[in-house]
Amino acid sequence: MPISSVTPHHLHLHLLGSPSQSIDGDEVTGFRSTKTRALLYYLAETGKTHTRDSLAALFWPTFNESKANNSLRNALSSLRKVLPGYLHIEGQRIALNHERIWLDTRQFMHLLQETDDATAAIQQCQAAITLYTGDFLEGFHVDDAPDFELWITMRREAFHQTLVHALMQLAQWYAQHNDATASLATLSRLLTLAPGHEAAHRLTMQVLANTGQRAAALLQFDACRRYLVEELGVDPAPETMALYTQLLEGERIEQAPADAPPIPGLHSSARVHIDRGDMPGRLPLHGRLDQLAMVTKWLAKERATLIVISGMGGIGKTALAAELARRLAEADEAPRGFRRIIWRSLINAPTLSSLLDDWLRILRQRPAERPPQELDAKLALLFAELERQRTLLILDNVESIMNSGDSAGKFRPGFEGYHRLLERIVHGRHQSCLLITTRDVPRGIRRLAQDYAHVRHLPLTGLLPAEGMALLSQHALKGASTALRSLVDHYSGNPLALKLVAATVNELYAGDANAFWRDGAVVIDDMRAVLEQQFDRLSPLAQDLLVWLAVNRKPVAFDELRNDLVVVRAQREFVEAIRLLRRSSLLQESPATEAGITVDEGTRTRLALQNVVMEYVADRLLGTLQLELDEGKVDYFHRYTLLKVSLPEYVQAVQKRL
């Protein structure tokens, strides 16, 4: 199948590598802005008709609807002037005249389509690889359009994986046809793009050995093992070790892998399969686009095997994970070759054994075959499947199977097997990823995230002021921007808290945030239930520290907080309680701590509470004191004070009001 001819006066778009556009060899310039070019590239690559609203939201997400649509009109006007006759607009629907456009990405994929002619398939594969001069939209960036940037990342990885697959197929074909020079050159390019591609390392070792370069083959193994250990934290696969042993012992090496697939039918565009389980319906993603892009990058570029999303209740962990799963499932090509996504919630605390049975039923597609009874056998089968088919496993609400109190961060009795699962995910051999959401971070996760590039931890905090104000506006709240900003600050940008307060303001104040604020914002009852559940999970010492942080009402040093305690505690107990609070996502730490100073480093660490947590704990303290007065008890009166003269006057004023 020859490369399609290029008709004169057609627009040439080159999106593989640094993007460019030309007509009859002359570069097309004069675009109004980078976003105008981005709009052209997006319309061309998607090949679809889009609505004005969807394009405005994609490229100008921080603008209000009117301003975003006006910016889109200006961009479309610029495109019409620069490229007359190429834009098709019909009311609210916008598309390009694709018959007049030659697109290198479309040609790249076309060349890799299936054909029964082996000679033509080789020629097409070579042409496609030559056409790939760089990654998709290499070096192209658009400010303030995170959804568009996320789309670029996903398309870039899809093309990257297609190229790697094509290079591997071509290298195998060359090896089978005794063209060692071409095979090694192709493998060299492949390993530059994907240095952890073990099959490519093995084929390189085989070709080198079969051309009398056994020493070079051994050096290739060293390079492979070094990369796997240093970058991925895993050892070479058994097949790689077996080949290495053959080389050391001087055994004959097979000419090429016996199961090397034929060149025809190189490209397969199978979409990812998703088992939604109890995944919630589509939730509004307020902000979080930067975090969504970050997690996508961890999956696509860094090939993470364990991702932990943590944060307090209502912060948006489940919404973020669900949106990630949906976008991967809806993408034309899943980043880094994901073929399955399986979502499960642990809210009802399933045993690991039953969860493994569920996963194996989906992955193995053998409903009539009963899984083994032994946990080790089930894990072995699971990881065989995770190596065979790249899968994203998502576990929501992991805190449901974890201890509270002094043992927080550990799994509850009967659920210790989940720790083994995490260990196998981190250290085992597979090509998949486990993503978990949790209020309480399992012990050891932060250390693993520091030690291994393929383990990632994303602690979610509150929304940015602009994002929180946008959420309130979407829930029909009106009022001065200062009033809306004050509500966001008061509730620490917690999406759930903001939704709850918005409902209250709409119900009691007709949506008037100014009136609600004048009456004094309070912690909403539903949010109180979330915080009460979180508070009750803490150890007594951690609860004490939480109360003292609420009394202080400002960031306090490690030693100062310890001195507040009526009953002196050992340093070890105190440090563990601080760590428990950190794992519970209730602390808001000073910049010094965020820069990497640990709680063990004494007075340099400053700790505080998120505003919504502080107000809840203060209310709880006052309620308990009132109850003690009514019942003639003095426990809390002996343990806490409501006024500290050592604090600044503005803090004492708040304490007096309490």
N, C-alpha and C positions, 0 to 999 in steps of 0.2 A: 504494500500500500504506500504509494509515494506521498511525500509531503504536499499538501494542497497548495495549488498555485495562488499567488497573490495578485489580485486584480488592481489595476491602477486606480487611484483616487480613493482607495480604501484606507481607513484609519488603521495604522499598525500600533497595537498596544503591547509593549514588552513589560511584563510584570514579574518575570523571573529574574532576580537581580535588582539593581537599581532601576526603578521604573522610568520609562520614557514613552513618548508618543510622537508619531510622525505620519505625514502623508506624502507619498511619492519621494521618500527619502529626506524630506524637510521636516525638521523638528517643529512641533506645535507648541507655542508658548502663549503668554498673555492671559493666563488664568488669574482670576481675581484673588485667589488665596490657595493655601495648601488644602483646605477643606473642599474647595471646588475640584481640585485634582482627585482628592480622595473619593468624592462623590462619583466622578467619572469611572474610577477604577472599581468601585463597589458595584455600580450598575452593570459594568462590563463583565466582571467576574461572576456575579450571581446569575446573570443571564435571565433575570426575572423582571416582572412589573412590580413596582413598589408604590405604596400610598405616600402622599405628602406627609401625613402625620408620622409614619414610621421613619421616614428619612430625616425629618426634623428632629425627632426624639433621638435618633442614632447619632447625629453629628452635633447637635446643640442641646445636650441633656440638661445643662444647668440654666438654660433660658426658660422663661415662661412660654406658653404656647404661642402667643402672638409674636413675640420676638423671634422665636425659633422658626416659625413659618416665614417671617420676613427675611431672615437670613437665608433660608432655603430658596426663596424667590430670587434673591440676589445671586446666589450661586448658580441657579438654573439659567438666569439671564446671561451670566458670564459664559456658561457652557454653550449657549446658543450663538453667542457672538464669535467665540473661538472656533466652534465646530458646527457651523450651520448645516442643518439637514440630518444630523446624527441623533438628535434627541426627539423622542416621541412622547408628547404630553396630551393626555385626554382627561380633562377634569382633575380629579384627585389622583390619577394614576400616571406614573412616570416610568419610562423605559428607554432603552437605546435601540437604534436601528441596527440590530446585530448582523444583518446581511451585508452591511458595509464596513464591518469591523473584523480585522484579523487579530486574534488574541493568542499569544504564545502559550498561555496556560491551557487553553482549549486544545491547541495543536499538540501539546505535550501529552495530554491524556488521550487524545485521538490516536496518536502513534502507538500507544501501549494497549490498544483494544485487541481483542482476541482475533486471531486469524489462523487458518489451517495450513497456510504456506509457511514452512519453517524458515526458508531463505528470506522471505519478505518480513517475517517476524524479527529476524536478527537485524535486518537493515532498519526497520522501524525503531527497534530498541536503541540502536546506535544513534539514530537521528534524534530521538527523544532525549538521550543523555547529553548529546551535543547542544541541544536547545536549552538545557538547564544550565544557565550561566551564573546563577546565584539563587539564594533563597527568595521566596515570594515577598515582593515589596521590600527588598533589603534596604535598610537605612531610612525607610520612609516612616515618618511619625506625625501624628496629628494630636495637638494639645486638646485637652478637655473633651475627649470623645472616647472614654474607656471601653464602651461596648464595641466601637469600631476597632479599637486596638485588640480587643479580645478576639474579634472575628479574624483579624490579620494573623494572630498567633495560631488559631486553629487551622486556617487554610495553609499557613506556612508549614506546619507540622504534617499536614496531610500530604502536601507535595513532597516534603522531605522524605517521608516514609515511602512514598511511591518510588522516588528516585533510588533510595537504598535497596528496595526490593528489586528494582530493575537491574541495578548494578550487580546484585548477588546472582540473579538469574543469568545475566550475561557472562559473569566470571565463571560460573559453573559450566556454561555451554562451551566457552573457550577451553576450559580444562578438559572436558570430555573429548574435545576435538584436537587435543595435543598442541594448543597454541598457548604455551606457558607464558610467553612475554605479554600477550594481550590480557591473559587472565590475571597476572600479577599487577599489571598497570591498573586494571579495573578494580581489583581488590584494594590497591593502595588508595584510590580515590574514595572507595566505600569506607575504609577505616578512618580516613580523615574526617568524613562526615559523621560516622558512628563508631568511635573508638572502642565501644564495649560490645560490638557485634561479634559474639563468640564463634558463630558459624563461619564468618569471614576469616577470622584468625585461624580456624582449623583448616579451611581450604587453602589459605596461604601456606601453612605448614606442609600440607600434602603436596602442593605444587612444587615448593622449594625442595622437598625431600626427593621427589620424583625426577628432578632435574639435577640431582647430585649435590644439592646445597643443604645437606643435613645440618650443618652448624648454623646456617642462617635460619633454618626451621626451628631449631632450639631457641635461638634468640627471639624469634617471633613468639614462641610460647612464653618466654620471660616477659615480653612486652604486654602480652595478653593478661597474664597473671598479675602483673604489677598494677595495671589499670583496674582490674576487677577488685583487687584487694584495697587499693588506695582510694578509689573513687566510689565504688559501690559497696565495699565491705563484705564481699562474698568471695568464695574460692571458685576456681574454674570448675566447669561441669564435668561429670564423670567421663563423657565422651572426649573432652579435651585432655583430661588426665590420661585416659587410655591411649590416645594418640601420642602423647608425650612419652609414655612408657615404651611404646613401639619404637619411637625415634631413639631413645636411649639404648634399647636392646638391639638396634640395628635390624629390626624386622622390616619386611616388605610393606610398603604403604600403598593402599588402594589408590588407583589413578584419580578417581573423583568420587564423591559421595554416591553410593548406589541408589539412593532415593532422590537424586537431584531431579526436580520437576522439569518438564520440557519448556522451551521458550514460548511456544504458542499459548495464548491465554495468560500473558504476563500479569495483566492488571485485573484485580477484582475490586469492585466498589461496594462490597457488602456493608450495610449500615450496622450500627451497634444495636444489640438487642438489650432491652431493659426490662427487668422484672421489678415492678414498682412496689410489690408487697404492700406495706402500710404507709407508703410515702404520702405525705399530705398533698392536697390539691395545690395548684399553683398559688404561691404566696407572693404578695408585693415585695420586691427587693428594694428596700429603702436604703439608698447609698450602696455600699458594699461592692461597687463595681471594681474598685482597685483590688480588693481582697479576692474577688472572683477571678480577676486576671492573674493574680499571684498564684492561686491554687491551680489554675489551668496551666500556668508555666511550670509549676512543680511537677505536674503530671506529664506534660508534653516534653519539655526540654530537659528537666533534671531527673525524670524517670523515678520519682519518689515511690517508695514501697509502703510507707506508713505516713499518714497525715492525720494530725489531731487538731480539731477545731474546738477550742474551749471558751467558756465565758459564762457569766451568771445567767440565771433564768430570764428569758425574754429578750436577750441581746441579739438574737437572729441567727443562731448556729444552724438550726434545722432549715430555715429559709435559704441560707447560703448554700448548704449542701444539696438541697433539693433543686435549686436553680442550676447548680453545676451539673447535676445528673441529667436534667432535662436538656440543657444546651449540648451536652455531649451526645445524648440520644438523638437530638434533632439535627446534628451536624451532618453534612454530606459525607465527611470522613472524620472518624473519631481520632483525636490526637494520639500519636504513638501507637496506633493499631489496636485500641480497645475494641473488643468484640462483644463484651457483655458488661452490664451494670446490674448489680443486685442490691436492692435497698431492704434493710430490715431494721425494725425498732426493737430495742431491748426493754421497753417500758414494762412489759410483763415478765421480765427476767427469765427468758428461756435458758435451759442448760446448754452448755457448749455442745454436748452430744446431739441434742435435738437440732441445734442450729446447723451443725455440720451435715446432718442428714438432709436438711432442707437445701443447703447449698449444693451438696452432691447430686441431689435429685435434679436440680436445674442444670448444673454443669455437665453431668454425664449423659443426660437425656436417655436414661434407661429405667423407666418407671417400674418394670417388672423385676428388676434386680435389687435385692435387699442389701442395704449397706452393712458393713461389718459391725460387730458389737464393740470391739476394742477402740478406745479413743486414739491410740497411736496409729492404728490401721486407717481410721477415718482421716486423720491429719495427713497421712502419707498419700491417700487418694486425693485429698483436696489439693495438696501442693503439686501433685502430678498434673492435675487439671489446670491449676494456676500457671504452671509452666507451659502447658500446651496451648492454652487460649488466654490472651491478655484480658484480665477481668478487673473491674473496679467494684470492690465490695464496700458497702456503706453501712455502718452500724450507728444508729441514732440513739440518744439517751443512754449512753454507756454508764452514767452515774447510777442507774437503776440497779446495777449488779455490784456496786462498790460499797465499801464500808463507810460509816460515818464516825464521828467522834475521833478518839485517839488513833484509830486505825484507818482514817481517811486516806485515800490514795491506794489502798489495797483492795483486792476483790473479796467479796463476801464469802463466807464458808459455803462450799458447794459450787463456787464459780471460779475457783483458782485456775481452772483449765484455761480461762481466757488469757491469763498471763502467759501461758505456754503458746497460745495462738499469736500473741504480740511478738514474742521472742522468735517464733518461726517466721513470721512475716518480715521481721528485720534481718534475721541472719540466714534464713533459708534460701534455697535456689528457686526462683520463679520470676515471671515477668509481669506480675500483677501488682495491685495496690489495695490496701485497706485504709479507708477513711472513717474516722470515728468523730462523733460530736459528744461532748460531755461537759457537765458543770465542774466536775472534779477531775483533775488531770491525774492519770495513773502514775504511780511513783516510777521514777527512772526515765520518764519521757523527755524531760528537759535535757538530761545528760545524753540520751541517745541522739537528740536533735543537734547537740553540740558536736558529738563524735562522728556522726554519719551524715553524709550529704543527702542520702536517700530517705532520711527521717525528718519530717517537718512538723513544726508546732505553730499554729496560728491562734494566739489569744485575742478574742474579739472584745473590743471596748465599745463605748457609746458612739452614736453617730456624730459627725461633724455638725456644727451649728447650722450651716446652710442646709444640710441633709435633713436634720431634725425639723427645721422650720418648714421645709417642703412637705414632710410627712404630715405636719399639723395642718398645713394649707389643704392638702389632699383630703383631709377629714373635715373640711368645711369650717375650720376655725378662722376667725377674723380678728383683727386687732392690730395695734401698733407693732412694728417689727421688734421693738424692745421688749414688748410683752411676750411675743412668741419666742424670742431668744431667751428670755428669762425662764420660760417653761422648759425649754430644751436643757438649759444649764441646770435647772432645779432637779430634773430627772436624769441627769448625767447622760442624756442622749439615748437612753434605753428605749428601743422601739416599742416594746410591749407597754412600758409605762406611759409613753407618749400616746399610744393608741387608747389606753384606758383613760387617761386624763382628757383626751379629745372627746371621748364618748360622754364623760361627765360634764364637760363644758357645754357640749351640744344639748344635753338633756336639761341641765339646770340653769344655764346662762345663755341659751339660744346661740351658742357658738361664739360668744363674746369673751375672748381671752383676757381683755382688759378688766372686765368685771370679775372674772374668776380670780385673777391675780390680786385684785384689790381686796377680795375676801380672804386671801391667804391660801396658797396652794397647799394641798395635803397629799399624803400617800394614798393612792386609790386602793380600795379594799381588795380587789382582785390581785393587784400587784403585791399587796401585803401578804396574801396567801403564798405567793411565790417566794417572797423573802422569808416568811416564817418557816417554810419548808427548808430553805437553805440554812437558816439559823439553827434549826433543831438538829441538823446533821453534824454540827460542830461539836468538838470536845468542850467540856466545861471551861478549860483554860482559854481556848480559842474564843468562846463566847465572852469571857471576861475581857479579853483584848479588844474584841469588837465593840463592847460597851465603852471602854476607855477611849478608843479612837473616836467614838461618837461624842463623848464628853469633851475631848480636846478640840474637835471641830476644825482641825487644821493638821497638815502633815507634821508628824512628830518623829524624833530620832528613836532608833532602836532602844538605846539605854533609857531614854526618858519614858518610853512606854513601859518598859520593864519596872521602872521605879514607881509607876502609878499603882502597881498591884499591892493589895493589902497583905496577901500571903506571898512570901518570897518563894519563887520557883527556881529550880536548877536551870542553868544555862541551856542544857540539852533540851529540857522540856519546853522552854520558852522558844527556842529556835524551831523546834518541831511544830509548835502551835502556829508560829508565823508562816511556816511552810504550808501548813494545812490551810490557812486563810488564802494564801496565794493560789493553791490548787483549787480552792473553791471559787475563785474569780471574784472575790469580794473586795480585795485590796486595790487601791489606786496608788501606784508607787511614784516617788519623785523621779525627776530626770536622772539623778545619780544612780538610782537602782536600775533604771531602764538601760543605762549605759553599761551595765554588767556588774555592778557591785552587789554582792550577795548579802544575805541577812547576817552572815557570820562576821561581817567586817565592822560591826559596831555602830558608832555614832554617825557614820557617813550615810547610813541608810535612813530614809525618811518615808514613813508610811501614813496613808490616809484612807478614807472610805469614799466610794462614789457617793454623790449627793443623795440619790434615792435610797441607798443603803443607810447612810447616816441618819436621814430623817426617820426611817423605819425603826432603827435601833434606839434612837432618842425617844420616840413615841412608846416603844416597848418598855424602856427604862422607866419612863414616867408612869405608865400604866401599872407596872409592877410595884413601884414605890407607893402609889395610891392604894393598891390592893393590900400592901403590908400595913399601911396606916389603918385601913378598915379592919384588918384582922389582928392588929396588935403585934406584928412581927417587925424585926429590925435587920434582917439579913442584908438586903440591898443598901440600907442606910449605912451599915458598917463597911460595905465593900466599895461603894462609889461615892463620889461627890458631884454635885451639879455645878459648882463654881470653883475654878482654879485661879487664884490670884496671880500665879506666875505667867498666865497667858496674856496676850495683848488685850487692850481695853475693848476693841471691837468684838473679840471673841467672848469676853466676859459679858458684854451686853447681850449677846445671843443667849448665853447660858442663863442670864437673869430672866430673859423672856420665857425660857423653858420652865 
